[in-house]
Amino acid sequence: MSSGAPGQPVPGPGGPGGRSGGGPADVPVGYAQLWRADPGAWPAAGTAWRGLAGPVRQRADALTARIGGLRPGWSGAASTAARRRIEDLRTDLTDVLPALVEVDQVLAEFGARLGTAKARLGAEVARAESGGLLVDRTGAVRPDPARPVAQTGPAVVQAHAAIQGALTLAGAADREAAGRLAELTTAAVRGWVSVPPAWRPGAGAGPAEVSRWWAGLNAAERRWLVGREPGRIGRLDGLPAAARDQANRLLLGDRREQLLARRLALLHPLPAGPLEASRRVRLAAVEAALRGLDGLGDRLAAGGAPRAYLLGLDPAGDGRAVVALGNPDRAASVLTYVPGMTSDLADAPAELGRAARVWQRCAALGPGEETAAVLWLDYDAPDFLTEAAGTRQAADAGPALHRFQDGLRAAHEGPPARQTVLGHSYGSLVVGTAARDHGLGADALVFVGSPGVGVDHAADLRMPAGQVWSSTAPDDVIRLARPPDELARRALLAGTPLGPALAVLDPHGERLWFGADPSAPGFGGRRFPSAPHGHTGYWDPGNPALDGMARIVLGR
């Protein structure tokens, strides 16, 4: 905590100075320490450790250049030995990189859990005081003489237990962080890596099998895989978010170099004509992707809560990215957000901002609850209306989204999290298609600004009753996304006595381009309100839709 380094655990209820019977003299150990703690100091320290990665990479690159400089003018056994020694030194340096990321993860997660414990402590103290009790600076709970309350004894015991629960959470976080840092210290002494594991899961292995494989490895084998095979580890659903984040961060520089190489190849103008026009379009797309990647990089480098975890990154084509805010393996509530048409790597920072706003509302509505929000942009979103009019890209995305959600389930620690999948616009069709055709490892589905989700009734999404939600703003242009026959029918009936009865004539509610409107009463889902903020304003401050999404994520 803020008064000392990890490794000073807070005793639990049975430890020295803990509860002895629920009387007013009980003093919870660690109360004052947690009250004074500064959770934000720990992520800042982690960021400083991660900042060492830059100088380490520079030194490794300098050794690579030294090896290149030896080759032209020196040959023979001595030259070979010298090159091998320099290569070993370079490997020793690069093997440290995953450990620097891991230290950052440990300290950031400790700070986040400490913040959760402190928020819970504050909420419990406020609840006790509003119930006619007094909580002094040591955490001892007593009746307030000025506010007599019936059943004082049970109320004191209950308040004391709630406060102790917050301290227990902080103590568990402290012990875990201390253990992980101790293991890293041991690894630094013994060497960062060992021999690689003898077996890898095949290409068709499911997330549950991948998770079992990872659990069977020792820490050194896992570190070897992260450092030597980051391309494999970074994309495997079912692995812990921490391992994927370490691997993908190691690849971040290479991914940027790939985009720079594409940009360089497109810089030379061609004679005027279709080829030159195509070159300009592709160059603009690559430059936009570079800006998007740099924006993601800035968010990944930023300290503070919530920490970002890079779970996937691919610069090919329009580019793809999967980023979690908060560790989904530890959170009690996890949101997976699937954006819609035109979303690509260039848009990833803005789309991540939408996920962040839901996370922030969850933190405000549920202080003391751990939440994670994931941007899942791992599909080829339509770029043009002609593409968005079809279902192919949604169908192609279904298996990957299904596998990702199964991976979140497989990698989660402790009691299962409440998993919510949210689709916006065409992303709602992606979510609906995946749920219909493959099933989704989710407890709730949410659709906003939807053109239809590929089914005519909520029951076809294979979700628990009452856990399909939708919202459509009154001024959202998506309301006009109707099939030609529906538009013709409405035009024909407009102004006739049958016009007001149109909803009755359609047993499934109003028809949209991809099926029944999920926000219509006949769909069978549950609706939450949105103010008139257009097609992209569901995340705007003050829009009740933002609170609605957050409450669904929290299960409220």
N, C-alpha and C positions, 0 to 999 in steps of 0.2 A: 504494500500500500504506500501512500505518499510519505509515510514516516520511515520507511525502510524498504529494502529490496524484497522481491518474492522469496519465499522461503521462511517467512515468519507467520505460520498459519494461525488462524483464529480458532481457539478451542471450541469444540462442539458443546452441545447441551450438558454432556456428562463430564466435561473437562474441569480443570481447576477454576473455581470462581463461577462456574455455570449455575444452572438452576439447582436449588436445593429443596424446592417444595412450592414455588409459586408465590411466596410471601412478598410483601412490599420491599423487603431489604435485599431481594435478589438483584445482583448487578451483572448483566451480561458482559462477559469479557469481549473486548474488541469494539464495543459500542462507540466510544469516543474516537477510536482510531478510524473506524469506517466513516463516521460523521465528518472527520477532518480530511479524508482521503481525496485526492485529486485524480480522478480516473483519466483525465486527458493527458496527464504527464506521461503515462505509460506508452500510448501510441506514439507520442512525440519521440520518446527514447527509441522505440522500434524503428521509426523512420530514419533516425540517425544511423542506426546499425545498417539498415538497408542502403543508406547512402554510400556506404563503403564499397558497394558493388561496382560503382563507376571507376574509382581508382584501381580496383582489382582487375577489372576488364582492360583498362588502359595498360597496366603492367603486363598482363598476359599478351595483349596485342604487340607490345614492344618486344617480348621474347619471341613471338612468331616472326617478327621482322628480323630479329637477330639470326634466327635459323635460316631465313631466306638469304641473308647477307653472307652466311658461311659457305653456301653451296657453290657459287661460281669459282672461287679461287682456292678451295681447300678440299682435298679428297683423301681417302685412305682411312685406316682404322681409327686414328686419333680424331679425324673429322667426324666419323660416324659416332664415336663415343661422345664427343662434344655436343653434337646435335641431339643425341638421345638424352643427355643430361639436361639440356635446355628444355626439351619437350617434357621431361619429367617435372621440371620446375613449373612449367606452364600448367600442366595437369594439376599439380598441387594447388596452384592458385585458383584455377577454375572450379576445383572440387569444393572450395570454400563458398562459392556463390549461393548454392541452395541453402546452406546453413545461415547465411546472412538474411535471406528471405524468411527462413523459419524463425529466427529470433524476432524479426519484425512481426510475424504472425502471432507468436506466443505473447509478446508484450501488448499487441493491439487487442487480442482476444481477452487477455487478462484485464486490460483497461475497460473493455466493453462489459465484461461480466461484473467487474467492480462497480461500474456505473449503474448496471441493472440492480445490483444489491443495494447500492446507496439510494436509488430511486424507490426501491421497495421499502427500505427502512424509513424514508421520509413519509411515504404513504401510510405505513402502519402507525407511525407516531401521530400523524395527523388524525387518523381514524380513532386512535385511542383517546386523544385529547377532545375530539368532537363527541365522544361517548361519555364524557364526564370523568376522565382519568387524567392524571399528571404523569409525565415522563421527564425525569430529571436528566442532568447532563451526563450521568453515568449509565443511563438506560433503565434505571429502576422505575417500576410502575407502581403508582399509588392512587387511591381514590382522591378526587378533588373535594376537599371539605365544603367548598362553596357550591358544589353541584352534586347533591346526593343522588345516587343511582341505585336502583334495586339490583339485587344479585351482584353486588360489588365483587365478591370473591371470584366467581367464574369469569367476570369481565377482565379482572386483573390477570388471571392465569392465561386467558385467551390472548390478550394483548402482549403479554410477555412471550408467549410461544411464537406469535407472529413476528415480533422483533428478533427473536432468536433465529427464526427461519432466514431472515435477511442476513444475519451474521454467519449462519452456516453456509449460505450460498457464497459469501465472500471468502470464507475459509477454504471451501472446496476449490474455488478458483485459484486461490493462492497456492495451495498444495500442488495442484496440477501444473501451474506455471513453473513452480520451483522444480518439479520433477522433470519437465521437458527441458528446462535450461540445464539441469544437471546432466541429463543424457547427452545434450549437445557438448557440454564441457568434456565429458568422457570421450566422446567421439573425436574431439579435437586432439586429445592426447594420443589416442590409439590410431588415428588416421580416419579421414572422412568416409572412405569407401572400402568395400571388401570385394570379393569375387562376385560376379553377377549370379542371380538365381538361375537354376538349370532349366526352368520351364516358364513359358509365358502363355496366357490364355489366347485361344485362337480368335480369328476375326469374328466368328459367330457367337462368341461367349456372351451371355447376358449379364446385366449388371450384378445380379446376385452372385453368379459364379466369379466375376471379377472381384467383388468384395471379399469373398471367401479366400481367393488367391492372395489378395493383399494382406489379409489378416494373418495368413500363414507365413509371411516373410518376417525376417528380423529387421531391426531398424537400419542396420548397415546395408542390407540388400535393397531396402526401399530407397535409401539415399543414393545408392549406386544407380538405380533405375531413373530417379529424378534427374540426376546429373548427366548420365550417359545416354539415356533414351527419352528425353523430354517430349519429343514428338509423339511417342506412343502414350506416355503417362498423361499428357495434357488433355487428351481427347477421350479417355476411357471413362464412360459412365459407370458408376458404382464405386469409383475411387473417392477417397476423402477430398473435400474441397481444398484443404491445405496442400496436399500433394499436387493436385492439378494446377493450383495457383503458382506453386514454386516452379513447376515445369514450364508453364506458359510464359511466366515472366522471364525465364531464361531464354525463351525464343523470341521475345518481343523485339530485340534489336534485329534479328534475322528477318522477321516479318516486315519490318520497316525497310530493310535493304532490298527486299523483293519488290516492294512498291517503288522504291527509288530507281531500281533497274528498269522497271516497266516505264516509268516516267522518262528516263533518259532515252529509251528506245523510241519514244514518241515525240521527242523534242524537235526533230528535223522536219521542216515543212516539205510538203509534196506539191507538185504542180496543181493548180486550181482544178477542182473537180470533185467527184464523189469520194475518192480516196482521201483527199485532203480534208473534206468535211467530216469523214469518219474518224480521221486521226485527231481532229480537234475535239470531237465528242469524247473519244476514248481518253485523251489527255486530260480533259476537264474532269472526267470520272476518276482517274487515278489521283489527280491532285486533291479532289474532294475526299477520296479515301485516305490520303495521307493526312489531311487535316483532321479527319475523324479519328484516325489512329493516334495522332498526337494529342487530341483531346482526351481520348481514353487513357493515354499514357500519363497525362497530367492528373487525371483522377486516381489512377493507380499509385502515383507517387505522392499524392496528398496524404497528410496525416489526419488525425481526427476520426470521429465516428460518423457513419459506420465504415469499417475497413472494407475495401473492395477486393474481391477474389476473382482472378481471371481464370475462368473455367473453360474457355475455348476461344481461339482466334485463328481466322483463315483469311488472308488477303486476296485469295483467288477470286476471279469474277468480280461481283459487286462487293465482296467481303462479308464475313460473318463474325459475330462475337457473342460470347456468353459471359456475362459478368454478374457476380452476386455482390450485394451490399449487405455485409454481415455474413457470418458463417452459417450456411444452411444446414450443416451437420449438427449444429448446436442449438439452433433456434427452435422455439416452441411453435412458431407460426412462420410459414414460408410461402411467399408469393412468387409465382413464375409468370412473367409478363411477356406476351407475344405480340409484337407490333404488326402493323399492316402494310398496305401498299407503299412502294418506293423505299421501304426501310432497307438500309444497307450499312456498310461500315462507316460511311460518311455521316449517317444519322445516329450512330450509336451513342455519342455523348448526350444528345438531346433526348433520346429514348431512355437512356439510363437516368436522366433527370426526372422523367415521369415516374420511374420505379422508385427513385429516391423520395419523391413527394408522398407516395403512399407509405413508404417506410417512416417518414417523419410524422405523418398523421397517426400511424400505429404507435409510435413512441409517445406521442402526446396523449392518445386515448388510453394506452395501456402502459403507464410507467412501471418499470420493474418487470416487464415481459420481454423476452428476447425474440426478435423478429428479424427475418432476412428477406430481401427482395431481389429477385433474379431477373435480369434482362435476357430473354432467350431469343436471340436473333441468329438462329442456326438453320435458316432455310432461305431459298431464293424467292424473296418477295416480288410480286409483280411490279414492273416498272411503268406499264402503260395500261390504260383502261381496257384495251383489247385483251391483255393478259388477265387483268383482274376480273374480267367477265367469265372466266373459266375456273374450273376446280382443280386443274392438274397440279399447280404448285402447292395447293393445300393438301392434296392427296400425297404428293411426294414428301411433304414435311411430316406427315403423320407418324411414320415409324420412328423417326429421330426424336420427336417430342415424347412419344410413348416411352422410348428407351431412357430419355433424360429423366423423366419423372420417376421411372423405376429405379434409376440410379440414385436419385435423392432419397428414396425410401431405403435403399440398400446401405447407403453410406451414413445414414443418420445415427447419432449416438443417443442413448437413453430412450425414454418413452417416445413413441412416434409423434412427429410434428403434425400440426394441421397444415395440409398442403392445399393451396388455392392456385388455380391456373386462370389467368385473365387474358382475354383476347380483345384487341381493338381493331375495328374495321375488318379488313381482310384477315387479320390475325384471329378474329373470332371464328371465321370459317376454318382456319387451321386447327384451332382448339376443338371445335365441334366435330370436324372430320376425324381427328385423332381419337376422340372419345367414342365416336360411333363405330369406327372400324377396328380400333385396336384396344380401346379402354385406356384410361389415364389413371395413374396413381395419384389421385387427388381426392380431397374431401369436399371441394366446392369448385364450381366453374362460374366465371363472371364474364359477361359480354357487354362491351360498351361501344356505341356507334356501329352496330352490327348490320351488315347487309343480308343477314341470314346465316345460319350455322350448319346447313346441310341436312337438317331434320325438321319435321313438322311438329314435334312435341318433345318436351323436356325428357320424358321417359325414355326416348330413343338414345339418350346420351349416356346411359348406363351409370348414372350417378345416384347417390342416396336421395330419397325424397326430400324436397325442400332445399336442396343445395345447388340449384341452378338459378343464377341471378342475371338480371339484365337491366340496362339503363340506356335510354336514347333521348338526347336533348330535344326539346320541342322545335328548335331551329336547325337540327342536324340535317344536312343535305342527303344523308344516307337514306332518309325516308323516301326519297325519290327513286331509289335504286330498286325498281320493280320490273318484273318480266313484262314483255310487250302485251301479253294477253290480259294481265292485270290492269295495265294502263288503259287498254282499250275498253275493258269492262267498266272501269271507273268513269271514263269519259262518256260512255254510253248512258250510265245511270245517273250521272251528275244532273242535278236539277229536276229529277223525277221523284215521285214518292218513294221509290225504292232506294234512293240515295242514303237516307239515314239508316236503312236496314242492312247496309252492306256488310257490316261486321257480323250480323246474325246469319247472313247467307253463307259466310265462309266459316266453317266449323273450326278451323285452325287459327283464326285471327287474320290480320292483314298479311298479305303475301309480299315478300321481298325477293330480291334477285335469287338468293340461295335458299329459299324456303320460307316457312312461316316466320314472322317477326318475333324474335325471342322476348321482346318487350310487350307483346300483345297479350291480353288476358287469356286467350285460348291456347297459348303455347304451353301453359302449365308450369312455368317457372315463377320466380319471385322478382318483383321489380323494386328498384330503388330510384329516387328522384335525381334529376339533373336540372340545373338552371339553364337558361338559353345561352350556352357558350359555344355553339357551333359543333363541328365535327371533331375538333381537336382540343376542346376546352374542358374535358372531364377532369383534368388534373389542375385546373386553375384554382388559386386560393379563393376560398369563399364559395366554391361550387359544392353543393351538398353531395354531389357524386363522389368527390374525393373522400369525404367522411364515410360514405356508403361503402366504397371499396375497402377502406381501412377496417371498418367494423366487420366486414365479411372475412377478411384475412384473419382477424383476431377471433372469429367465431362468436361475434356478438350480434 
